[in-house]
Amino acid sequence: MLITAGFKMAYSMAGGIHAWQGLKATGAPEAGMSFFPENADPGELIALAWVLEDGSQKLYSSIANTFTDKEATRFFADLAAAEEHHKAMLLGLYRDVTGKEPQPGFPQGIIVHDEGIMEGGIKVREALAWVRGKDLSQTLEFSMALETDAYDLYIKMSRRVSDNKAKQIFDLLIKEEIEHLARMATLLDKNL
């Protein structure tokens, strides 16, 4: 294709990128996807936020059991509890905004989602696989990236909703994500 396009110095490596034997980039799973469609209604946004909080709660619960450091264990358990609290707030908001009672299996039937998705659009199983064997600093840096994505997402959601109650809940979630980031930064500083 390159030669056809006029490039004179185009080369093909046998085996392509999979044959490369040099340095390879590594790191946490890619995050930062904007996850909601432009035409999502407030009920769908709330359901999506619930799914993402549920995924984060599962991740933080699992991480809490991996470290021997008591402060880290307590911190990640606190984060898991905060995500559970966020889910409860979002269920209440869903009731208020839509006038409907969430059905068993919520949010199925409201949005189509992949099981185990969390803030940043990362699959929980991928995040857990990446965190396995990482030290506390690496885990905190990864968690900070997730919380930053959540912060950004809730800003976008807050701007999208016109219902004042919904706006207040998303603004509260924004504030709590900032608090999570501050606590993570403090714990990270202690461990560097």
Secondary structure, DSSP 8 states (H G I E B T S, - for coil): -TTTTT-SS----TTGGGG--S-----S-------S-TT--HHHHHHHHHHHHHHHHHHHHHHHTT---HHHHHHHHHHHHHHHHHHHHHHHHHHHHH-----TTTTTTT----TTB-GGG-BHHHHHHHHTT--HHHHHHHHHHHHHHHHHHHHHHHHH---HHHHHHHHHHHHHHHHHHHHHHHHHHHH-
